[in-house]
Amino acid sequence: MKGHTRTKWRIIKRLFLFFTTLSVIPLTVLYLITSDHLYRFRQYTYGAIAGNGSSRQQLLQFRPPIHPPDGAVHHLRLVQHRQHAHQLQLQNQHEQYQRALKTNGTVNSQYRLDMEYMKRRMEHRVERLQKKCTEYRLNESKHNYKPKAWEYLIQPEYHLVWCNVFKAASTSWMYNFNLMAGYSPQFLRKTKDVPLQLARQKYPRPSVEKLQEAINQSISFIIVRHPFERLVSAYKDKIQYALPNSHHHKLGNRIIQKYRKTVNGKPTTLLKHPTFSEFVNYLLDEIKHPHYEIDMHWVPVTHFCTPCFFHYDVIAKFETLEEDQNYLIAIGRLDSVIKPQWKNAGKGAHTNDVLLKFFAELDATQIRGLYDYYRFDFELFGYSAKEYFKD
């Protein structure tokens, strides 16, 4: 009985030692890891040293761990921290800016940092314009290229100068200029008069000298748009959806008569308006053999506003119009008279939705011809046409 009891306790002790050992090993490894001893232990390597040519002894050689200098680590972490903090700050400011736009429609003083960003954006656009004007010598008066002030509007009370580029938020800002001229919103809603005609009653067409003088005392701005998008918008508005018996409706009929293809004496399409391809053929012929001034709705901005001869404080883009026009309203202190709004007189599907569809109708020669015509608009205002060229 006693022998049986001793055997039982011996088994219990062995089990205890076994489980204790199993518990100690992971605790030891954990200690080595957390105290960096495991890392240091791995820096030791076994090296062989020969003794008297016969015996070999394994010795531990210590190779110190390689760490970057403390200063470098600190600097790296500081830079990473600052970059992360700056990104968060910009993201937070942009969110605040967008909330301000939705709430007030204007930018107030607490978003000054966003205003600084917008200021740099405008400076970058103006610098590009000036650089390209010099590069292509478009700031030099020539026989067939001289400064044109005809299309500018000068608002003396609010010290604004604007070149009205058609199909680039022109409807919205013509409304704004008419408001600043003293027309009431109620009158503008009810009148049948053309907004541009109303504006010209208040803003006579200036001379180059008068425009230069006004620019020196005002905030001058222009709104531009991707040339191909602007062209498609003009086609939709003035050709595809031309008002019956209007000038553009009659022009569309002439385009069909001249450019519509026939097969066995029958037209390839029964559309009552010119296709986009027919319209482009007409435009490219007009460029080569102009009978009169190219229509203001699709003439290049470079010819319409001659931007290389005049200074701009703000170059707004159709693609960033919400931010850009709010910046303009803020620096011009215009929030008491106008509010950011979108007045699109276009009809049918949104231009961007049909843009590639229309350009799919064109061949490489037509697209190249359009790009050559609008080349300086692409260059001066930083647009690209790569996606429109077929492989």
Salt bridges, closest charged atoms under 4 A:
ASP36 OD2 - ARG40 NE 3.57
GLU135 OE1 - LYS132 NZ 3.37
GLU140 OE1 - ARG137 NH2 3.02
GLU151 OE1 - ARG205 NH1 3.35
ASP237 OD2 - LYS167 NZ 3.02
ASP237 OD2 - LYS238 NZ 3.89
GLU278 OE2 - ARG260 NE 2.85
ASP295 OD2 - HIS248 NE2 2.88
ASP295 OD1 - HIS297 ND1 2.82
ASP313 OD1 - HIS311 NE2 3.32
GLU323 OE1 - ARG121 NH2 3.04
ASP324 OD1 - ARG121 NH1 2.78
ASP324 OD2 - ARG125 NH1 2.88
ASP372 OD1 - ARG368 NH1 3.74
GLU379 OE1 - LYS132 NZ 3.47
